[in-house]
Amino acid sequence: MRRLREYHSTRRSLDEVIDWAMHFGGKGLMKVQTLQIPWEITQLARAVQALQPKVIVEIGTARGGTLLLWSYLASEEVIACDLNDMSIQAPLFTRFPPPDSRCKVTLLSGNSHETAFKRRVATALAGRKADFLFIDGDHTVDGVAADYEDYREFVRPGGLIAFHDIVEKQPLPTNQVAQFWQRIKHETETTEFIHDPQQCGFGIGLIRVN
Ligand SMILES: C[S@@+](CC[C@H](N)C(=O)[O-])C[C@H]1O[C@@H](n2cnc3c(N)ncnc32)[C@H](O)[C@@H]1O
């Protein structure tokens, strides 16, 4: 909370927010962090900012690093989803939007692959479409494909969907987003933010919804 007060003590630029998202600090469950390559997340953040997003949905919130960023960019609501119970982090995560923002943070704990969970996301959206969907949850090929198929309908035409960890070389065998990305990247308008084609892990893929 002390770090949050410091973060909120002045109006931040996008670059500063990205730096905070990566190095916020804190301890235990209250540690806020995202593991990103700065150039990649900055490119994504600029693309999302250009949408002037009202509503953002994130699947895979973990330590809240990217949630901090979406809370800065969205003017209305961020719906953040994770398998983890986020009730302990809720007092911190829900205060992420800047003091002059009217953005609300809604935390949904549960499995994105369950029909009942998808219904909870739909209820939170209350008929609105998201401007941006960040898919960074289940990294298996079937898991990421399911999240794309299940949640793309919630994104407005002209909106964006991003996937994290799209590069082929990955530190874990369960990081299989590349297999999914190779399959869909030619089917639609896509952009890749990959800092170094030889890197192990990371890489962001972006789709514009028709
Ligand atoms: C890589 S982390 C997300 C990192 C976060 N987006 C960031 O960069 O700050 C992936 C998260 O996805 C969550 N996750 C994995 N499978 C999921 C599922 N089926 N439904 C919801 N969340 C899931 C995990 O619990 C984990 O916290």
The ligand as a Gaussian input file, in Angstrom:
#p B3LYP/6-31G(d) Opt

LIG

0 1
 C        1.835000     -15.777000     -16.910000
 S        0.735000     -15.557000     -15.592000
 C       -0.061000     -14.033000     -15.976000
 C        0.864000     -12.863000     -15.883000
 C        0.222000     -11.501000     -15.963000
 N       -0.610000     -11.357000     -17.155000
 C        1.283000     -10.425000     -16.004000
 O        2.057000     -10.415000     -16.970000
 O        1.352000      -9.624000     -15.076000
 C       -0.489000     -16.735000     -15.948000
 C       -1.653000     -16.778000     -14.952000
 O       -2.712000     -17.454000     -15.601000
 C       -3.442000     -18.164000     -14.644000
 N       -4.176000     -19.232000     -15.311000
 C       -3.689000     -20.384000     -15.849000
 N       -4.680000     -21.119000     -16.364000
 C       -5.826000     -20.428000     -16.158000
 C       -7.200000     -20.681000     -16.425000
 N       -7.603000     -21.810000     -17.052000
 N       -8.112000     -19.761000     -16.057000
 C       -7.730000     -18.610000     -15.433000
 N       -6.450000     -18.328000     -15.137000
 C       -5.511000     -19.220000     -15.492000
 C       -2.394000     -18.658000     -13.653000
 O       -2.976000     -18.899000     -12.392000
 C       -1.376000     -17.528000     -13.654000
 O       -1.555000     -16.684000     -12.559000

